């Protein structure tokens, strides 16, 4: 692939988004736009997979080094596209009769384009543009159910906290530009490597604090996580799926490039910060997930905990005594766990959406449709939904034979190989704690007393969940391909 061909996946999504909006103005039955969107996403995914191992840097006009297509960018782009496909399939049931579904699909496509732009960016300006495109689109999506007060509340909280995080991020980026005279991440790294006097100065420390806070909001690190549970709970379930599985991974893609490449000369300064953030985030997320009565809110806090697991990558990379092999394994393990979490979490939120859909269709809602009481006896009322949800929860818990076990294995092993055994032990203990609240939902589904007749399970929701489950099981038994890609992505990021 030569020239601008590697950027064709993004171009396809932009074109499809524009066509969806235009065609939506002239037709009444808009469900076909969902299938059109799905075709665009599948085409983009196919092109991304086919070009996973290329490295193309656009150093001339119009990008001037701001964009690079490499295995690191492509594996994250595959995550975003895969999650988008699952969300799009589920939306065919969720919004098949909605008069504004054309707007939903267009916003989703533009959000994914923003996420992909972030993964491709090696410049702070391009990075910020991608963030804002994804964020503005998802702000609107979070409030898509505009007749639901919780959805509007979720959108407002997400918008306000998102705006704050963007401000902090830009503030930190402006200091980096002032110190180095460049917004290119590679150039920033070179300037700090050549001018060691800049390291440890108040200006760079302030920049790092602002960037950690800004990215911390995007990745939902504790104490920057306060928006996530409320937003994930209040937003439509399939939108929560995109936020938890897509937007959060966008934050990690950006943070990997900025810290592990641009600010690697200051790694001793941010090592302690990320160690504390990782431990506190995974522990607080798991502990608060245990006490939740809302399944959707439990998944939100679980997502916070998984952010803590992936955050150990920064600690291992910055640890002075970690070997190059351990560093490479940590980045590859972090990418793998981001991948497994994206699939499992996207599928789990879609399962929650399916349960809500079935309850609403029967007018059988007992208070909050997300309350765990509504899952009693689900194994008998909706056996396929319960089975698929069980497998996805087991993957999130890291139980074999699922991809979640494989990704946790590589991630935690990298901490041991990097000389941080105590950190690996904390991760394992937190993972063991998570089994409790996942198992609680599974037990209620199979041992709880059903409160009504059997449901008619929504076919497109089932189809989306089935794809997620097949991927989780297949990648456990045949992990070599995706691990090889993750390893290549780690080498592309680290430049080794």
Order of alpha helices (4+ residues) and beta strands (2+ residues): alpha-alpha-beta-beta-alpha-alpha-alpha-alpha-alpha-alpha-alpha-alpha-alpha-alpha-alpha-alpha-alpha-alpha-alpha-alpha-alpha-alpha
